[in-house]
Amino acid sequence: MRNSILLICFLVSSVMSFGQKDVTWEDLSDVKFTNKYFPKYEEYYLHPEFAESIKALNGERITIKGYFLSLDPKGQIYILSKGPMASCYFCGVGGPETAIELLFPKKQNYKTDTIVSVTGTLSLNDSDVDHFNYILSNCTVTVVK
């Protein structure tokens, strides 16, 4: 009986570990940007052209490690960054491919620059300039020690 329970636990954990793909920032870097005019804002913004390898990840559950950033005093806008706040995309270091918008079911309390591993469903965004090019939804977080 005990062996059966151990076998079931092993099989469940194996299936769950294959439920997402581990992705690196390098994997997400294969994107080219061109300036595109957006009439809604009467401005030009960087428009991504994702490589096929990135397009293959669209809709997939992925895991990626980075720096947790909270960009809103109300705690409603969260970002995963390749670098810490002092050297993130907003400070002019790196491009839009070095940040991912994170969507959680509830408010998070992680401190800015906490190194975390985030798992979520990846969506590629090439048309809505109000959101990031990479969006992870239904996120879960593990703090990296």
PyMOL commands that place a pseudoatom at each C-alpha (Angstrom):
pseudoatom trace, name=CA, resn=MET, resi=1, chain=A, elem=C, hetatm=0, pos=[0.000, 0.000, 0.000]
pseudoatom trace, name=CA, resn=ARG, resi=2, chain=A, elem=C, hetatm=0, pos=[2.771, 2.430, 0.966]
pseudoatom trace, name=CA, resn=ASN, resi=3, chain=A, elem=C, hetatm=0, pos=[4.618, 1.692, -2.283]
pseudoatom trace, name=CA, resn=SER, resi=4, chain=A, elem=C, hetatm=0, pos=[1.439, 2.405, -4.249]
pseudoatom trace, name=CA, resn=ILE, resi=5, chain=A, elem=C, hetatm=0, pos=[1.032, 5.783, -2.545]
pseudoatom trace, name=CA, resn=LEU, resi=6, chain=A, elem=C, hetatm=0, pos=[4.677, 6.663, -3.238]
pseudoatom trace, name=CA, resn=LEU, resi=7, chain=A, elem=C, hetatm=0, pos=[4.270, 5.653, -6.868]
pseudoatom trace, name=CA, resn=ILE, resi=8, chain=A, elem=C, hetatm=0, pos=[1.133, 7.794, -7.238]
pseudoatom trace, name=CA, resn=CYS, resi=9, chain=A, elem=C, hetatm=0, pos=[2.897, 10.786, -5.637]
pseudoatom trace, name=CA, resn=PHE, resi=10, chain=A, elem=C, hetatm=0, pos=[5.853, 10.337, -7.978]
pseudoatom trace, name=CA, resn=LEU, resi=11, chain=A, elem=C, hetatm=0, pos=[3.637, 10.108, -11.055]
pseudoatom trace, name=CA, resn=VAL, resi=12, chain=A, elem=C, hetatm=0, pos=[1.596, 13.190, -10.072]
pseudoatom trace, name=CA, resn=SER, resi=13, chain=A, elem=C, hetatm=0, pos=[4.721, 15.268, -9.410]
pseudoatom trace, name=CA, resn=SER, resi=14, chain=A, elem=C, hetatm=0, pos=[6.248, 14.087, -12.698]
pseudoatom trace, name=CA, resn=VAL, resi=15, chain=A, elem=C, hetatm=0, pos=[3.165, 15.115, -14.655]
pseudoatom trace, name=CA, resn=MET, resi=16, chain=A, elem=C, hetatm=0, pos=[3.037, 18.474, -12.872]
pseudoatom trace, name=CA, resn=SER, resi=17, chain=A, elem=C, hetatm=0, pos=[6.707, 19.171, -13.562]
pseudoatom trace, name=CA, resn=PHE, resi=18, chain=A, elem=C, hetatm=0, pos=[6.132, 18.593, -17.273]
pseudoatom trace, name=CA, resn=GLY, resi=19, chain=A, elem=C, hetatm=0, pos=[3.118, 20.913, -17.196]
pseudoatom trace, name=CA, resn=GLN, resi=20, chain=A, elem=C, hetatm=0, pos=[5.286, 23.955, -17.825]
pseudoatom trace, name=CA, resn=LYS, resi=21, chain=A, elem=C, hetatm=0, pos=[8.385, 24.803, -19.804]
pseudoatom trace, name=CA, resn=ASP, resi=22, chain=A, elem=C, hetatm=0, pos=[11.428, 26.398, -18.225]
pseudoatom trace, name=CA, resn=VAL, resi=23, chain=A, elem=C, hetatm=0, pos=[12.286, 29.494, -20.249]
pseudoatom trace, name=CA, resn=THR, resi=24, chain=A, elem=C, hetatm=0, pos=[15.258, 31.852, -19.996]
pseudoatom trace, name=CA, resn=TRP, resi=25, chain=A, elem=C, hetatm=0, pos=[15.566, 35.528, -20.862]
pseudoatom trace, name=CA, resn=GLU, resi=26, chain=A, elem=C, hetatm=0, pos=[17.761, 34.465, -23.763]
pseudoatom trace, name=CA, resn=ASP, resi=27, chain=A, elem=C, hetatm=0, pos=[14.840, 32.397, -25.113]
pseudoatom trace, name=CA, resn=LEU, resi=28, chain=A, elem=C, hetatm=0, pos=[12.691, 35.548, -25.152]
pseudoatom trace, name=CA, resn=SER, resi=29, chain=A, elem=C, hetatm=0, pos=[15.338, 37.762, -26.729]
pseudoatom trace, name=CA, resn=ASP, resi=30, chain=A, elem=C, hetatm=0, pos=[14.764, 36.588, -30.309]
pseudoatom trace, name=CA, resn=VAL, resi=31, chain=A, elem=C, hetatm=0, pos=[12.452, 39.463, -31.205]
pseudoatom trace, name=CA, resn=LYS, resi=32, chain=A, elem=C, hetatm=0, pos=[12.920, 42.395, -33.561]
pseudoatom trace, name=CA, resn=PHE, resi=33, chain=A, elem=C, hetatm=0, pos=[11.330, 45.800, -33.050]
pseudoatom trace, name=CA, resn=THR, resi=34, chain=A, elem=C, hetatm=0, pos=[10.220, 48.396, -35.565]
pseudoatom trace, name=CA, resn=ASN, resi=35, chain=A, elem=C, hetatm=0, pos=[8.567, 51.746, -34.993]
pseudoatom trace, name=CA, resn=LYS, resi=36, chain=A, elem=C, hetatm=0, pos=[4.844, 51.601, -35.653]
pseudoatom trace, name=CA, resn=TYR, resi=37, chain=A, elem=C, hetatm=0, pos=[2.351, 54.448, -35.501]
pseudoatom trace, name=CA, resn=PHE, resi=38, chain=A, elem=C, hetatm=0, pos=[-0.612, 53.969, -33.160]
pseudoatom trace, name=CA, resn=PRO, resi=39, chain=A, elem=C, hetatm=0, pos=[-3.411, 56.428, -34.058]
pseudoatom trace, name=CA, resn=LYS, resi=40, chain=A, elem=C, hetatm=0, pos=[-5.087, 56.055, -30.649]
pseudoatom trace, name=CA, resn=TYR, resi=41, chain=A, elem=C, hetatm=0, pos=[-2.116, 57.837, -29.041]
pseudoatom trace, name=CA, resn=GLU, resi=42, chain=A, elem=C, hetatm=0, pos=[-0.837, 59.688, -32.121]
pseudoatom trace, name=CA, resn=GLU, resi=43, chain=A, elem=C, hetatm=0, pos=[2.600, 58.269, -31.324]
pseudoatom trace, name=CA, resn=TYR, resi=44, chain=A, elem=C, hetatm=0, pos=[5.110, 55.730, -32.586]
pseudoatom trace, name=CA, resn=TYR, resi=45, chain=A, elem=C, hetatm=0, pos=[5.817, 52.733, -30.376]
pseudoatom trace, name=CA, resn=LEU, resi=46, chain=A, elem=C, hetatm=0, pos=[8.116, 49.741, -30.687]
pseudoatom trace, name=CA, resn=HIS, resi=47, chain=A, elem=C, hetatm=0, pos=[6.249, 46.954, -32.439]
pseudoatom trace, name=CA, resn=PRO, resi=48, chain=A, elem=C, hetatm=0, pos=[7.557, 43.409, -31.809]
pseudoatom trace, name=CA, resn=GLU, resi=49, chain=A, elem=C, hetatm=0, pos=[8.118, 40.780, -34.435]
pseudoatom trace, name=CA, resn=PHE, resi=50, chain=A, elem=C, hetatm=0, pos=[8.471, 37.531, -32.520]
pseudoatom trace, name=CA, resn=ALA, resi=51, chain=A, elem=C, hetatm=0, pos=[10.659, 34.686, -33.796]
pseudoatom trace, name=CA, resn=GLU, resi=52, chain=A, elem=C, hetatm=0, pos=[8.979, 31.349, -34.482]
pseudoatom trace, name=CA, resn=SER, resi=53, chain=A, elem=C, hetatm=0, pos=[10.600, 29.878, -31.351]
pseudoatom trace, name=CA, resn=ILE, resi=54, chain=A, elem=C, hetatm=0, pos=[8.814, 32.506, -29.243]
pseudoatom trace, name=CA, resn=LYS, resi=55, chain=A, elem=C, hetatm=0, pos=[5.521, 32.140, -31.123]
pseudoatom trace, name=CA, resn=ALA, resi=56, chain=A, elem=C, hetatm=0, pos=[5.630, 28.435, -30.220]
pseudoatom trace, name=CA, resn=LEU, resi=57, chain=A, elem=C, hetatm=0, pos=[5.470, 29.446, -26.531]
pseudoatom trace, name=CA, resn=ASN, resi=58, chain=A, elem=C, hetatm=0, pos=[2.288, 31.512, -26.940]
pseudoatom trace, name=CA, resn=GLY, resi=59, chain=A, elem=C, hetatm=0, pos=[-0.449, 30.015, -24.776]
pseudoatom trace, name=CA, resn=GLU, resi=60, chain=A, elem=C, hetatm=0, pos=[1.998, 27.670, -23.027]
pseudoatom trace, name=CA, resn=ARG, resi=61, chain=A, elem=C, hetatm=0, pos=[2.539, 27.458, -19.296]
pseudoatom trace, name=CA, resn=ILE, resi=62, chain=A, elem=C, hetatm=0, pos=[6.125, 28.575, -18.686]
pseudoatom trace, name=CA, resn=THR, resi=63, chain=A, elem=C, hetatm=0, pos=[8.452, 29.208, -15.754]
pseudoatom trace, name=CA, resn=ILE, resi=64, chain=A, elem=C, hetatm=0, pos=[11.053, 31.971, -15.760]
pseudoatom trace, name=CA, resn=LYS, resi=65, chain=A, elem=C, hetatm=0, pos=[13.343, 33.473, -13.124]
pseudoatom trace, name=CA, resn=GLY, resi=66, chain=A, elem=C, hetatm=0, pos=[13.851, 37.199, -12.596]
pseudoatom trace, name=CA, resn=TYR, resi=67, chain=A, elem=C, hetatm=0, pos=[13.399, 40.228, -10.367]
pseudoatom trace, name=CA, resn=PHE, resi=68, chain=A, elem=C, hetatm=0, pos=[9.943, 40.977, -8.998]
pseudoatom trace, name=CA, resn=LEU, resi=69, chain=A, elem=C, hetatm=0, pos=[8.933, 44.617, -9.467]
pseudoatom trace, name=CA, resn=SER, resi=70, chain=A, elem=C, hetatm=0, pos=[5.806, 46.299, -8.130]
pseudoatom trace, name=CA, resn=LEU, resi=71, chain=A, elem=C, hetatm=0, pos=[5.187, 49.423, -10.214]
pseudoatom trace, name=CA, resn=ASP, resi=72, chain=A, elem=C, hetatm=0, pos=[2.030, 50.680, -8.578]
pseudoatom trace, name=CA, resn=PRO, resi=73, chain=A, elem=C, hetatm=0, pos=[1.496, 52.016, -5.037]
pseudoatom trace, name=CA, resn=LYS, resi=74, chain=A, elem=C, hetatm=0, pos=[-1.867, 50.218, -4.998]
pseudoatom trace, name=CA, resn=GLY, resi=75, chain=A, elem=C, hetatm=0, pos=[-0.105, 46.929, -5.721]
pseudoatom trace, name=CA, resn=GLN, resi=76, chain=A, elem=C, hetatm=0, pos=[-1.944, 46.129, -8.933]
pseudoatom trace, name=CA, resn=ILE, resi=77, chain=A, elem=C, hetatm=0, pos=[0.844, 46.265, -11.537]
pseudoatom trace, name=CA, resn=TYR, resi=78, chain=A, elem=C, hetatm=0, pos=[3.564, 43.654, -11.284]
pseudoatom trace, name=CA, resn=ILE, resi=79, chain=A, elem=C, hetatm=0, pos=[6.514, 43.024, -13.555]
pseudoatom trace, name=CA, resn=LEU, resi=80, chain=A, elem=C, hetatm=0, pos=[9.158, 40.340, -13.807]
pseudoatom trace, name=CA, resn=SER, resi=81, chain=A, elem=C, hetatm=0, pos=[12.416, 41.877, -14.992]
pseudoatom trace, name=CA, resn=LYS, resi=82, chain=A, elem=C, hetatm=0, pos=[15.645, 40.407, -16.269]
pseudoatom trace, name=CA, resn=GLY, resi=83, chain=A, elem=C, hetatm=0, pos=[17.503, 42.905, -14.067]
pseudoatom trace, name=CA, resn=PRO, resi=84, chain=A, elem=C, hetatm=0, pos=[16.818, 44.665, -10.759]
pseudoatom trace, name=CA, resn=MET, resi=85, chain=A, elem=C, hetatm=0, pos=[14.857, 47.925, -10.606]
pseudoatom trace, name=CA, resn=ALA, resi=86, chain=A, elem=C, hetatm=0, pos=[18.013, 50.078, -10.869]
pseudoatom trace, name=CA, resn=SER, resi=87, chain=A, elem=C, hetatm=0, pos=[18.893, 48.486, -14.205]
pseudoatom trace, name=CA, resn=CYS, resi=88, chain=A, elem=C, hetatm=0, pos=[15.533, 47.481, -15.648]
pseudoatom trace, name=CA, resn=TYR, resi=89, chain=A, elem=C, hetatm=0, pos=[13.952, 48.330, -18.967]
pseudoatom trace, name=CA, resn=PHE, resi=90, chain=A, elem=C, hetatm=0, pos=[12.367, 51.514, -17.571]
pseudoatom trace, name=CA, resn=CYS, resi=91, chain=A, elem=C, hetatm=0, pos=[15.778, 52.864, -16.567]
pseudoatom trace, name=CA, resn=GLY, resi=92, chain=A, elem=C, hetatm=0, pos=[17.094, 52.461, -20.096]
pseudoatom trace, name=CA, resn=VAL, resi=93, chain=A, elem=C, hetatm=0, pos=[18.909, 49.160, -19.654]
pseudoatom trace, name=CA, resn=GLY, resi=94, chain=A, elem=C, hetatm=0, pos=[17.671, 46.490, -22.039]
pseudoatom trace, name=CA, resn=GLY, resi=95, chain=A, elem=C, hetatm=0, pos=[14.611, 46.498, -24.231]
pseudoatom trace, name=CA, resn=PRO, resi=96, chain=A, elem=C, hetatm=0, pos=[10.960, 45.525, -23.926]
pseudoatom trace, name=CA, resn=GLU, resi=97, chain=A, elem=C, hetatm=0, pos=[11.948, 41.859, -24.204]
pseudoatom trace, name=CA, resn=THR, resi=98, chain=A, elem=C, hetatm=0, pos=[13.563, 42.070, -20.740]
pseudoatom trace, name=CA, resn=ALA, resi=99, chain=A, elem=C, hetatm=0, pos=[10.281, 42.577, -18.862]
pseudoatom trace, name=CA, resn=ILE, resi=100, chain=A, elem=C, hetatm=0, pos=[7.104, 40.536, -18.462]
pseudoatom trace, name=CA, resn=GLU, resi=101, chain=A, elem=C, hetatm=0, pos=[3.747, 41.780, -17.195]
pseudoatom trace, name=CA, resn=LEU, resi=102, chain=A, elem=C, hetatm=0, pos=[2.454, 39.508, -14.409]
pseudoatom trace, name=CA, resn=LEU, resi=103, chain=A, elem=C, hetatm=0, pos=[-1.244, 38.905, -13.766]
pseudoatom trace, name=CA, resn=PHE, resi=104, chain=A, elem=C, hetatm=0, pos=[-2.216, 37.368, -10.430]
pseudoatom trace, name=CA, resn=PRO, resi=105, chain=A, elem=C, hetatm=0, pos=[-5.630, 36.384, -9.090]
pseudoatom trace, name=CA, resn=LYS, resi=106, chain=A, elem=C, hetatm=0, pos=[-4.942, 38.488, -5.964]
pseudoatom trace, name=CA, resn=LYS, resi=107, chain=A, elem=C, hetatm=0, pos=[-2.604, 41.168, -4.593]
pseudoatom trace, name=CA, resn=GLN, resi=108, chain=A, elem=C, hetatm=0, pos=[1.019, 40.144, -4.056]
pseudoatom trace, name=CA, resn=ASN, resi=109, chain=A, elem=C, hetatm=0, pos=[3.308, 41.236, -1.235]
pseudoatom trace, name=CA, resn=TYR, resi=110, chain=A, elem=C, hetatm=0, pos=[6.775, 40.501, -2.581]
pseudoatom trace, name=CA, resn=LYS, resi=111, chain=A, elem=C, hetatm=0, pos=[9.361, 43.237, -2.179]
pseudoatom trace, name=CA, resn=THR, resi=112, chain=A, elem=C, hetatm=0, pos=[10.831, 44.926, -5.235]
pseudoatom trace, name=CA, resn=ASP, resi=113, chain=A, elem=C, hetatm=0, pos=[13.974, 43.187, -6.474]
pseudoatom trace, name=CA, resn=THR, resi=114, chain=A, elem=C, hetatm=0, pos=[13.131, 39.885, -4.796]
pseudoatom trace, name=CA, resn=ILE, resi=115, chain=A, elem=C, hetatm=0, pos=[14.504, 37.161, -7.064]
pseudoatom trace, name=CA, resn=VAL, resi=116, chain=A, elem=C, hetatm=0, pos=[11.644, 34.848, -7.939]
pseudoatom trace, name=CA, resn=SER, resi=117, chain=A, elem=C, hetatm=0, pos=[10.669, 32.056, -10.242]
pseudoatom trace, name=CA, resn=VAL, resi=118, chain=A, elem=C, hetatm=0, pos=[7.268, 32.716, -11.831]
pseudoatom trace, name=CA, resn=THR, resi=119, chain=A, elem=C, hetatm=0, pos=[5.035, 30.181, -13.544]
pseudoatom trace, name=CA, resn=GLY, resi=120, chain=A, elem=C, hetatm=0, pos=[2.136, 31.333, -15.703]
pseudoatom trace, name=CA, resn=THR, resi=121, chain=A, elem=C, hetatm=0, pos=[0.490, 31.140, -19.093]
pseudoatom trace, name=CA, resn=LEU, resi=122, chain=A, elem=C, hetatm=0, pos=[2.379, 33.208, -21.670]
pseudoatom trace, name=CA, resn=SER, resi=123, chain=A, elem=C, hetatm=0, pos=[0.564, 35.551, -24.026]
pseudoatom trace, name=CA, resn=LEU, resi=124, chain=A, elem=C, hetatm=0, pos=[2.362, 37.440, -26.762]
pseudoatom trace, name=CA, resn=ASN, resi=125, chain=A, elem=C, hetatm=0, pos=[1.174, 41.004, -27.279]
pseudoatom trace, name=CA, resn=ASP, resi=126, chain=A, elem=C, hetatm=0, pos=[2.012, 42.906, -30.439]
pseudoatom trace, name=CA, resn=SER, resi=127, chain=A, elem=C, hetatm=0, pos=[-0.954, 45.258, -30.674]
pseudoatom trace, name=CA, resn=ASP, resi=128, chain=A, elem=C, hetatm=0, pos=[-1.956, 46.712, -27.290]
pseudoatom trace, name=CA, resn=VAL, resi=129, chain=A, elem=C, hetatm=0, pos=[0.538, 49.401, -26.240]
pseudoatom trace, name=CA, resn=ASP, resi=130, chain=A, elem=C, hetatm=0, pos=[-1.151, 49.625, -22.832]
pseudoatom trace, name=CA, resn=HIS, resi=131, chain=A, elem=C, hetatm=0, pos=[0.401, 46.256, -21.950]
pseudoatom trace, name=CA, resn=PHE, resi=132, chain=A, elem=C, hetatm=0, pos=[3.786, 44.592, -22.204]
pseudoatom trace, name=CA, resn=ASN, resi=133, chain=A, elem=C, hetatm=0, pos=[4.838, 42.421, -25.142]
pseudoatom trace, name=CA, resn=TYR, resi=134, chain=A, elem=C, hetatm=0, pos=[5.043, 39.426, -22.812]
pseudoatom trace, name=CA, resn=ILE, resi=135, chain=A, elem=C, hetatm=0, pos=[2.214, 38.763, -20.376]
pseudoatom trace, name=CA, resn=LEU, resi=136, chain=A, elem=C, hetatm=0, pos=[2.028, 35.898, -17.873]
pseudoatom trace, name=CA, resn=SER, resi=137, chain=A, elem=C, hetatm=0, pos=[-1.421, 35.166, -16.452]
pseudoatom trace, name=CA, resn=ASN, resi=138, chain=A, elem=C, hetatm=0, pos=[-2.584, 32.931, -13.593]
pseudoatom trace, name=CA, resn=CYS, resi=139, chain=A, elem=C, hetatm=0, pos=[0.853, 33.331, -12.046]
pseudoatom trace, name=CA, resn=THR, resi=140, chain=A, elem=C, hetatm=0, pos=[2.364, 31.509, -9.115]
pseudoatom trace, name=CA, resn=VAL, resi=141, chain=A, elem=C, hetatm=0, pos=[5.618, 32.600, -7.500]
pseudoatom trace, name=CA, resn=THR, resi=142, chain=A, elem=C, hetatm=0, pos=[8.449, 30.822, -5.743]
pseudoatom trace, name=CA, resn=VAL, resi=143, chain=A, elem=C, hetatm=0, pos=[11.120, 32.924, -4.027]
pseudoatom trace, name=CA, resn=VAL, resi=144, chain=A, elem=C, hetatm=0, pos=[14.606, 31.880, -5.137]
pseudoatom trace, name=CA, resn=LYS, resi=145, chain=A, elem=C, hetatm=0, pos=[16.979, 31.409, -2.209]
for i in range(1, 145): cmd.bond("trace and resi %d" % i, "trace and resi %d" % (i + 1))
show_as sticks, trace
zoom trace
